[in-house]
Amino acid sequence: MVVPYIIGVAGGSGSGKTFFARELQKILGDELCTIIYQDNYYIDQSHRFDGDGGSVNFDHPDSLDFDLLAQGLAALKKGQKIEVPLYEFSNHTRKSETIDCHPKKIILVDGILILDSAAVRAQLDEAIFFDTPEELRFKRRLDRDVNERGRTAEGVKKQFDLQVKPMHIQFVEPSKAHAQTIVKDFGDYHETIEFFSRKLT
């Protein structure tokens, strides 16, 4: 039975954590490593969504089903396959389809709020936090949300100012106290990726 080593990869929105996780997974390979994304665990918000940059706060821990994520990680540690939910950002619904996720030697858990959740933290063997300047985080989020999620630049800016930034201060930033490794990210990940690829192989 494969007993996974589970690593949390956290940091603010646009911090570079997802790029890091994907690059590390590429190096380690599909047989050895998989990624589970916090974004898959959003609670269905379609009945509450009131417009781009509206009142639904996607950056608050209550918008995510962390109990389901923690249960899934616990099951993977027992060698069990899990079904990861799929979230549709264009209409804020949880799809009926799921993704099969099998235990692998290394499981990376990617998300801004994963270290805020005690239930998720209890399943992690290690945690990395990307500590990235706000200006760089906003630029990356703007590019992603407009180009990949069909958002408007105005809505992204409004959401960042009213929700993302306050939630980062209240929940994300304090959660770095739970990380064993803090990466000061200015766009260069080479040394960090090289370090962890050597450590995990």
C-alpha positions as CSV (number, residue, x, y, z in Angstrom):
1,M,0.0,0.0,0.0
2,V,1.2,3.5,-0.9
3,V,1.3,5.8,2.2
4,P,1.3,9.3,0.8
5,Y,3.5,12.1,2.1
6,I,1.1,15.1,2.0
7,I,2.5,18.6,1.6
8,G,0.4,21.8,1.9
9,V,1.4,24.5,-0.6
10,A,-0.1,27.8,0.7
11,G,0.2,31.5,0.2
12,G,-2.0,34.4,-0.9
13,S,-3.9,34.5,-4.2
14,G,-1.3,35.0,-7.0
15,S,1.5,34.1,-4.6
16,G,3.1,31.6,-7.0
17,K,2.1,28.5,-5.0
18,T,0.2,26.9,-7.9
19,F,3.0,27.4,-10.4
20,F,5.4,25.9,-7.8
21,A,3.2,22.9,-7.2
22,R,2.7,22.2,-10.9
23,E,6.4,22.6,-11.7
24,L,7.3,20.3,-8.8
25,Q,4.7,17.7,-9.9
26,K,6.1,17.8,-13.5
27,I,9.6,17.0,-12.2
28,L,8.5,14.3,-9.8
29,G,6.2,12.8,-12.5
30,D,2.6,11.4,-12.6
31,E,3.5,8.1,-11.1
32,L,5.0,9.6,-8.0
33,C,3.0,12.8,-7.4
34,T,-0.4,14.4,-7.7
35,I,-1.9,17.7,-6.8
36,I,-5.2,18.4,-5.0
37,Y,-6.5,21.9,-5.4
38,Q,-8.4,23.8,-2.7
39,D,-10.4,25.5,-5.6
40,N,-12.2,22.2,-6.3
41,Y,-13.7,22.3,-2.8
42,Y,-15.8,25.5,-3.1
43,I,-19.3,25.2,-1.9
44,D,-21.9,25.7,-4.6
45,Q,-22.6,29.5,-4.7
46,S,-24.9,29.7,-7.7
47,H,-27.9,30.5,-5.6
48,R,-26.2,33.4,-3.9
49,F,-23.9,34.9,-6.6
50,D,-25.0,38.5,-7.4
51,G,-22.4,39.6,-9.9
52,D,-18.7,40.0,-10.5
53,G,-17.1,41.4,-7.4
54,G,-20.4,41.0,-5.5
55,S,-21.2,40.0,-2.0
56,V,-20.2,36.3,-2.2
57,N,-16.8,36.2,-0.5
58,F,-14.8,33.4,-2.1
59,D,-11.8,34.2,0.0
60,H,-13.4,33.5,3.4
61,P,-12.8,30.0,4.8
62,D,-16.6,29.4,5.0
63,S,-16.8,29.3,1.2
64,L,-14.9,26.1,1.2
65,D,-15.7,22.5,2.2
66,F,-12.6,21.8,4.2
67,D,-14.2,18.9,6.1
68,L,-14.6,17.1,2.8
69,L,-11.0,17.9,1.8
70,A,-9.7,16.7,5.2
71,Q,-11.7,13.5,4.9
72,G,-10.3,12.8,1.5
73,L,-6.8,13.3,2.6
74,A,-7.4,10.9,5.5
75,A,-8.8,8.3,3.1
76,L,-5.8,8.7,0.8
77,K,-3.5,8.0,3.8
78,K,-5.3,4.8,4.3
79,G,-4.7,3.8,0.7
80,Q,-8.2,4.5,-0.6
81,K,-9.2,6.2,-3.8
82,I,-11.2,9.4,-3.4
83,E,-13.5,11.4,-5.7
84,V,-12.4,15.1,-5.9
85,P,-15.3,17.5,-6.7
86,L,-15.2,19.8,-9.7
87,Y,-16.2,23.5,-9.4
88,E,-17.3,25.6,-12.4
89,F,-16.1,29.2,-11.9
90,S,-18.1,30.5,-14.8
91,N,-21.5,29.9,-13.1
92,H,-20.3,29.1,-9.5
93,T,-21.7,25.6,-9.3
94,R,-20.3,22.3,-8.2
95,K,-20.5,19.8,-11.1
96,S,-22.0,16.4,-10.9
97,E,-18.8,14.9,-12.3
98,T,-15.8,14.2,-10.1
99,I,-12.1,13.4,-10.5
100,D,-10.7,10.0,-9.3
101,C,-7.7,10.6,-7.2
102,H,-5.5,7.6,-6.2
103,P,-2.9,7.5,-3.4
104,K,0.6,8.4,-4.6
105,K,3.8,8.7,-2.8
106,I,3.7,12.6,-2.8
107,I,0.4,14.5,-2.7
108,L,0.6,18.3,-3.0
109,V,-2.4,20.2,-1.6
110,D,-2.6,23.7,-3.1
111,G,-4.7,26.5,-1.7
112,I,-4.7,30.0,-0.1
113,L,-6.6,28.9,3.1
114,I,-5.5,25.3,3.6
115,L,-3.3,26.2,6.6
116,D,-6.2,28.1,8.2
117,S,-8.1,24.9,8.5
118,A,-7.2,22.8,11.6
119,A,-8.9,19.7,10.0
120,V,-6.7,20.0,6.8
121,R,-3.5,20.8,8.8
122,A,-4.0,17.6,10.8
123,Q,-3.6,15.6,7.6
124,L,-0.5,17.4,6.3
125,D,3.0,16.1,6.8
126,E,4.7,19.3,5.8
127,A,3.6,22.8,4.8
128,I,5.2,25.5,2.5
129,F,4.0,29.1,2.5
130,F,4.7,31.5,-0.4
131,D,5.2,35.0,1.1
132,T,4.7,37.3,-1.9
133,P,4.3,41.1,-2.2
134,E,0.7,42.3,-2.7
135,E,1.4,44.2,-5.9
136,L,2.7,41.0,-7.6
137,R,-0.1,38.9,-6.2
138,F,-2.7,41.3,-7.6
139,K,-1.1,41.4,-11.0
140,R,-1.1,37.6,-11.3
141,R,-4.7,37.3,-10.0
142,L,-5.9,39.9,-12.5
143,D,-4.3,38.1,-15.4
144,R,-5.7,34.8,-14.3
145,D,-9.2,35.8,-13.6
146,V,-9.6,37.9,-16.8
147,N,-7.9,35.4,-19.1
148,E,-8.9,32.0,-17.6
149,R,-12.2,32.7,-15.6
150,G,-14.0,35.2,-17.8
151,R,-13.9,37.9,-15.2
152,T,-13.9,41.7,-15.8
153,A,-10.9,43.8,-14.7
154,E,-13.2,46.1,-12.8
155,G,-14.8,43.1,-11.0
156,V,-11.4,41.6,-10.1
157,K,-10.1,44.9,-8.7
158,K,-13.3,45.4,-6.6
159,Q,-13.2,41.9,-5.3
160,F,-9.5,42.2,-4.5
161,D,-10.0,45.4,-2.5
162,L,-13.2,44.4,-0.7
163,Q,-12.6,40.7,-0.1
164,V,-9.2,39.3,-1.2
165,K,-7.0,41.8,0.7
166,P,-9.0,41.8,3.9
167,M,-9.2,38.0,4.0
168,H,-5.5,37.7,3.3
169,I,-4.8,39.9,6.3
170,Q,-7.3,38.1,8.5
171,F,-6.8,34.5,7.5
172,V,-4.0,33.8,5.0
173,E,-1.1,35.8,6.4
174,P,-1.5,34.5,10.0
175,S,-1.7,30.9,8.7
176,K,2.0,31.0,7.6
177,A,2.8,30.4,11.3
178,H,1.9,26.8,10.6
179,A,4.4,26.4,7.7
180,Q,7.8,24.7,8.1
181,T,9.1,26.5,5.0
182,I,8.4,30.1,4.0
183,V,9.4,31.2,0.5
184,K,10.0,34.9,-0.2
185,D,8.7,34.9,-3.7
186,F,9.8,37.5,-6.2
187,G,9.1,35.4,-9.3
188,D,12.1,33.1,-9.1
189,Y,11.3,29.5,-8.0
190,H,14.4,27.7,-9.3
191,E,16.1,27.1,-5.9
192,T,12.9,26.1,-4.1
193,I,11.8,23.7,-6.8
194,E,15.3,22.2,-7.0
195,F,15.5,21.8,-3.2
196,F,12.1,20.0,-2.9
197,S,12.6,17.8,-6.0
198,R,15.9,16.5,-4.5
199,K,14.3,16.1,-1.1
200,L,11.3,14.1,-2.3
201,T,13.1,11.7,-4.7
